[in-house]
Amino acid sequence: MGSSDSLAPRDAKIISLILRSVGIEECEPKVILQFLEVAYKYFIEALEDAMLYAEHAGRTTPNGADIKLAIQTKVGKYFVPPPPRQFMLEISSRINSKPLTVLETSNLIRIPGEKTSLLELYYATIRKDETRKRKK
């Protein structure tokens, strides 16, 4: 969403306008490509399903009812609604009612210090002059 908008395909411009309409003024070009990919995949799968429904009904081309049915079957696959708020509150209160377990510090395995372990990112910078001297 920037200076390259004039060179973008029509569908990418539409995605960009949709993003702007919800308040996203700027994003990386890869974001628009991701949205395009998802939209194309969803659209193609819905059309393929509509073609299958029309073929099953003995028609060569899908009608509006076939496309509507195909979209309705895709809704459950791609757009799963979150669980009800009350359900989440009940589960969270049940889980949060149990106290956290306290670990005994005497039984824990100690990891080595930072200088002797592989957990530290240890590196030394070498100037370009020193690299040339080492190669000779």
C-alpha angles and dihedrals in degrees: 000000000000142000093336092064091099091059095046122106118259093256091052090052090052091051088049091052091049090052091049091050090060093047103266103130099170136024141149116279089242089066091060090046090052091052091048091050093051092046093049092047092049093046095047093047092049091050092047090051091047089052090052091050091050091048090050089052090051097253128124097213129042120243130207093276091055092051092046091051091047092051092047091054091050094050092071092049100046105025110047111175118228119255116271115279093237091054091051091048092052093049094045093050090049092050095042092050090071113083119236115256116253114225120222108239093210093063097048122109111240120220120219121265122274095261094054101040136078090235094085122082099231119182138140124213118232122201118232091248092058093051092055091050092051093051092055 
